[in-house]
Amino acid sequence: MKAVRFHGARDIRVEDVAPPAARLGANDVLIKPLTTGICGTDLHEYIAGPIVTPASPHVYTGATNPQILGHEFSAVVQDSGSAVTNVKAGDRVSIQPLVSPRDDYFGRRGLYHLSPEMACIGLSWQWGGMGELAVVNDYNVVKVPDGVSDVQAAMIEPAAVAIYGTDRGGVTSGSTVLVSGAGPIGALTLLAAKAAGAAVIFVSEPNPNRLRKAKELVPGIIAIDPTKDDVETVIRDNTEEGVGVDVALECVGLEASLNACVKAVRRQGKVVQTGLHMKPASIDAMLWAQKDITVEATWCYPVQIWPRIIRMIEAGILPLEKVVTANIAADDVVEKGFEALLDKAGRHLKILVTV
């Protein structure tokens, strides 16, 4: 079968590989991926990997590179093992890609995303969404109703990251919010903040194409170009008594963005770290103390969030499909996928791949 596989930095190939074995384990589900998103994690692997893809056997799954990519995807069930009860052949599903022990300290508490042995389909699992077929666990498949499209089902995974951030920030009806960065996760965070009821939303983004797209996604937001505007001044001028925002969501993973969030948030406000930092950041700890703020860090998402996001999509309050800017074939995945996303012009947010 055809699959997109990561071999090393700048080395992604479309190859023929052996399909899954015909015999399934009791809790296995055989799926046919429908459409798959290219994630920022995939881009990091492409630029400088292996980082999270396993150069040596993964401690829990035993997977090693070359890795079939794709952890944001929708699929249709082809077959299932004897103990599978939540789906059947023909069901359309969204993939919750985290794989981890059910019986370690975190698994026994339902905190599956925090297990130190956690793996991820499409990153540290034998199969991924950028293949013609894949085998996953029964807990990795969530059936989607007819009112949720294949594209929307594929976008639930990155949306989970964004919604977990707004949850941790306590964004609620009437909140004032800053989203720092309007890349794919930042754009989804804007939608999540709006869906949570935020009354005033600021977005800070230096790329004019992304800033324009952000204004299209959520009309009425206050757009800031930090290369031209003073973020603190704009926020002070547009919040009650100039105190700052209730919540600042950092979606870039850069020191400057984190520190801008700290300056923008009001005293006793919250800063949520959603973007992943690839190197240590210097911070002004005294300012954190003086402002009496809470800083929340996030890792992935609680896996139980899928049904809630499905309901939000069905209700029309989370139009996450609007973040998708291109759909491409697997054969074009490098040139029209990875390289297009690395273009500094920032014309694309989310590119989906069909194998």
N, C-alpha and C positions, 0 to 999 in steps of 0.2 A: 504494500500500500504506500501511498505518497505521504510524506511528513516533512515538516520544517524543523530542522534540528540545529541546535547550537553546539558548535565544536570548540570555539574559543573566540577571543576578541577579534572582531571584524570577520568572523568565520561562521556564517549561518548558511546552511545548504538545504535545498529541497531534494530529498532523497527517497529512494524506494527502500522500505524496511519491512520486516516480517510482520504480519498482522497479529493481533492477540490470539492466544491459543483458543481452540474451540471450546474447551472445557472450562467452565467458570467455577470459582469458589462459591460457597453457600451465600456469602454476602456481597458478591461481585455484581456489578452492572456493566453490561456492554453497551456503549453508546456510540452514536455517529455525530461528531461535532457539526454544528450548523454554521456558526460564525464566531470569530474569536478576536478579541482586542489585543493590540500591542500595548503593553504596560510600560511605565517608567522603569520598573525593575528589569524588564526585558532589554530596554535601551541601555541601562547600566551594564548589563552582561555583554551586550554587543560592543560597547565602547571599551570596557576594561575587564571583562570577565576572564575566567570564572570567579564570581563573587559569592552568590548563593547557589548557583548550580554546582553539583558535586563533582569535584575533580577526583575524589576517592569515594568509596561507597558511603552513602548516607547512613547515619547511625540508626535510623528507624526503618527506612524503606529499602536500603541497599542500592538505590539508584546511583548511576554514575553517568557522566557525560560520554558520548554526545546525548543531549537532552532534547526530546520533542518539546517545543515551546507551547505556550498558551495556557493561561490560568483564568482568563476572563472569557467565558464562553457559554453558549447555549448548545443544546444537543437534543437528539431524539433517541429514546431507548430502543435498542435492538433485541436485547435478551437480558435475563437476570438469573441469579443463582437461586437455589431452592429455598433459602431463608429470607429472601427479599420480599417485603410486603408493601413498601411505600410507593413503588412504581411498577409499571408493566410495559411490555413491548408496545411501541407506538406513542408513548407519552412524550411530550416535549418538556424539557427540563432546563433549569439554570444550574450551573455547576458551582457549588460551594467548595473551593479547591483545597482547603486546609486538611491535612492528614496528620493525625497525632494519636498517641495512646489514649484509650478510654479509661485506663486504670492507674495512671500515675497521680501525683498530688493534684495537679491542675485538672486532669480529666475527670477525677471523681467529683470535682466541684463545678463541672460544666465550663471551665475556662480553657477550652481546648486550644485556643490561639496562643496561650502562654506556655505551653509545654516546651521545655528546652529541646525535645526531640521532634518538634513539629516539622513536617515536610509540606510541600505544596505541589499539587498536580501542575505540570507544565514547567516546574522549576527543579524539583527533586523527587520525581516520581517517574516510573517507567514510561508513562503516557502523558500526552498533553492535548490541548485543544486544536493545535495545528497539525493534526493527523487525520486520516480518513476514519479511523476507529480508535477507541480508547476503552480501557477498563478502569472503573473507579469503584469505591466503596458505596454501599447503599446510603450512607449518611452524607455522601457528597452530591447527591442528586435531589433537587427540589422541583417538584412538578409545578409547571406554570399554567394558568388558565388561558382560554382562547383570547381573552382581552389583552394579553401581554405578548408582544411580538418577539420574534427571534432576536432582533437587535436589542430590544429592551432587556430580554432575559440575559443576554451577554453582558450588558452594562450593569447588572445588579452588583457584581463583585466590586468594581471600583466605586460604585455608589455607596456600598457598605462602608468603605474607608471614610468617605465624606460624612456620612450620617453619624458614624461613630464619633467623629470629631465634634460635630454640633451637639451631639448628646453629652459628651464629656464637658463641653463648654456651658451646658445648661441653656442653650439658645431656646427661647420660648416666645410666645406672643408678646409683641412690643419691644423685644430686645433691639439694642443697637450693636451692630456687628461689623468688624473689619475682616475681610478675607485678603490675605497677603499672597499674591500669586494667582494668575488666571490660566494656569496650565490645565490639563485634564482634571486633576483632583481639585484644583481651585475652582474650576468651572462647576463641577459637581457639588462642591461645598456651597457655592452661591445658590444653587437650586435647593440644596438641603436646608440652608438658612431661611430661604423664602418659604419653603414648605413648613418649617417649624414655627413660622409666624413672625420672623424678625421684621421690625417696622422700618428701620433705617439700615441700609447695607452699603458699606464702602468696599471698593475693591482697589487694590494697589498693584499695578502691573506696568513694567516699562515697555513691553512690546505692544506697538500700536494695533497690530492685527488681533492679538489676544484681548486687548482692552475693548476693541470694537465688538468682538464676539461676546464678551462678557455683558456688554450693554444690550446686545440683542437677546441674550438668554434671559436676563432678568431686567426688563425695562424699569427705569426709575432709580436704579442704583447710582451711587455717587462714585464716579470713576476717577482714579488718581494715577497720574504718571509720576512715579517718584523721582524720575530724572529731571522733571520740570517743576513739579509742585512739592511743597513741603507737606508731608503726610500729616504731621502733628497739627499744623495750622488748619488744614482743610477739615480735619476731624474736630478740632476745637470749635471751629466756626459752625459746625453742623450738629453738635450734641448739646444737650441741656446744660446750661451754665458753663459750657466748654470743658466738661469734666473728662471727656473721652468715651470710648465705646465700652459696653458691658463685656463683650467677648471679642478677642482677636484670634483669628485662626491662621496659623502659619502653614502655608501649603507649598513652600519652595524648598526648604531644607538648606537655607543659607543663613550664615551668621547675621548679615545685615537685615534680613527679613525678620528674624526672630527678635532682634533688638528693636526694630521698628514697631513690632507688635507690642512689646513691653511699654514703649513710650506712648503708644496710641490708646492703651486700655486705661480705664478709670481706676481710681484707688479701690481696692478690693474687687477688681474685675478679674477676668480669667483669660489666660493665654493658653491656647491649645496647640501643641506641636504635632502637626499632621504630616508635614513634609519630612522625608528621611534625610538626615545629615550624613554626608559621607566622610566628614572630618570633624574634629572637635570645634566648638564655637566658644569665643570669648564673650562673656556676658557681664553686665553691671549688677552684681548681686546686691549692692547697696540700694540701687534704684528699686529692685524687686522688694526689698525690705521696706523702704520708705513708702512705697505704694501699697504695701500689704496685699500683694496680688497672689493668685493661685496659678501655678503653671502645671498644666496637665500634659502628659505625654501619651501618645497612642501607638499601639502596635496592632496592625491588621484590624480585626473587628470580632465581636462575639458572633459565632457562627449561627446563632439562633435568630439573627436579624433578617434572614431572607424572606419569611412570610410577611413581615411588616413592610418591607420595601415593595413586595408584590402588591400589597393592598394600596400603597401610596401611588404606584403606577396606575393601577386600575381606577383609582379615584381621580386621576388627572392632575395631581398636585406635584408630581415629580417627573417632568418630561425629559428624562435623562437621554433619550435618543437624540436630542438636539445638540448634544456634545459631539456626536459622531460627525466627522468631516470628510470621510472617504471610506469606500468599501473596495477592497482589492482582491485579486486572485493570489494564491500561494506562490505561483511562479514569479510574481512581482514583489515578493515580500521584502527583499533587501532594498531595491531601488525606490519603489513607490511606498514602502512601509517605513523601515528603519531609517533610511537616509532622508526621506521626506520629513520625518519627525525631528531629525537632528538639524534640519535647515533653520538657521537662526532667524529667518524671516517670520517663523512661527505661524505659518498659514494653516497648520493642522493642529487639532486637539487630540481626537481619538480616531485611529484608523483601524478598521475591522478587516480580518482576513478570512477568506473562504477557501477551504482545501477541497 
